[in-house]
Amino acid sequence: MPTRSRSACSTSTAWSAFDAGHTLTGHQIALTGFVLGPEPGGFQLARLVITCCAADAQPIVAQVLTSAAPPARDTWVTVTGTFD
């Protein structure tokens, strides 16, 4: 499947938050965010979503599965892969 270009707050991305990710399952995606830290088998990637002002910022966290060494904490990276 081709990679779709979507912003972090696009309709399909926002909708997938409410359907346990089923909207994106099997699709190639690219995510940009900062590394929270290592996890078994990969690392956590996060972005902050602001609805009104910085005081209401909420993190959106994705687990990235990889056999490569995780990037350093607080590093901004873009990862591409298949949403599972």
C-alpha positions in Angstrom: 0.0 0.0 0.0 1.3 3.5 -0.7 2.2 5.7 2.2 -0.4 8.4 2.8 0.7 11.8 3.8 -1.3 12.9 6.9 -0.7 15.6 9.5 -0.7 14.5 13.2 -4.2 16.0 13.6 -5.7 14.8 10.3 -9.2 13.3 10.3 -8.1 9.7 9.7 -5.4 10.0 12.4 -7.9 11.5 14.9 -10.5 8.9 14.0 -8.1 6.0 14.5 -7.7 7.2 18.2 -11.3 6.3 18.7 -11.4 3.0 16.9 -8.3 1.4 18.5 -6.3 2.0 15.4 -8.3 -0.2 13.1 -8.6 2.7 10.5 -4.8 2.6 10.1 -4.1 -1.2 10.5 -2.0 -2.5 7.6 -1.2 1.0 6.2 2.3 2.4 5.7 2.6 5.4 8.0 5.3 7.9 8.9 5.4 9.4 12.4 7.5 12.3 13.6 8.0 12.8 17.3 10.4 12.8 20.2 11.7 9.6 21.8 10.4 9.0 25.4 12.7 6.1 26.1 13.5 2.5 25.3 10.9 -0.3 25.6 11.4 -4.0 25.1 11.8 -4.5 21.4 11.9 -0.8 20.5 11.0 2.6 21.9 8.2 5.0 22.6 7.6 7.9 20.3 5.4 10.9 21.4 3.8 14.1 20.2 1.9 16.7 22.2 -1.6 17.6 20.9 -2.8 21.1 21.9 -6.5 21.8 21.7 -6.6 25.4 23.0 -3.4 26.4 24.7 -0.2 24.9 26.0 -1.8 24.3 29.4 -4.1 21.6 27.9 -1.3 19.7 25.9 -1.9 15.9 25.9 0.7 13.4 24.8 0.0 10.9 22.1 2.4 7.9 22.4 3.2 5.2 19.9 5.3 2.1 20.5 7.8 1.6 17.8 9.0 -2.0 17.3 12.5 -2.4 15.9 15.5 -4.6 16.2 17.8 -1.5 15.9 19.1 0.3 18.9 16.7 3.0 20.1 17.6 6.6 19.5 18.6 8.8 22.5 15.8 10.0 24.8 14.3 13.4 23.8 15.7 13.1 20.2 13.2 14.0 17.4 12.9 11.3 14.8 10.7 10.3 11.9 9.9 6.6 11.6 8.2 4.8 8.7 6.5 1.4 8.9 3.3 -0.6 8.9 0.7 0.2 11.5 -0.1 -3.0 13.4 
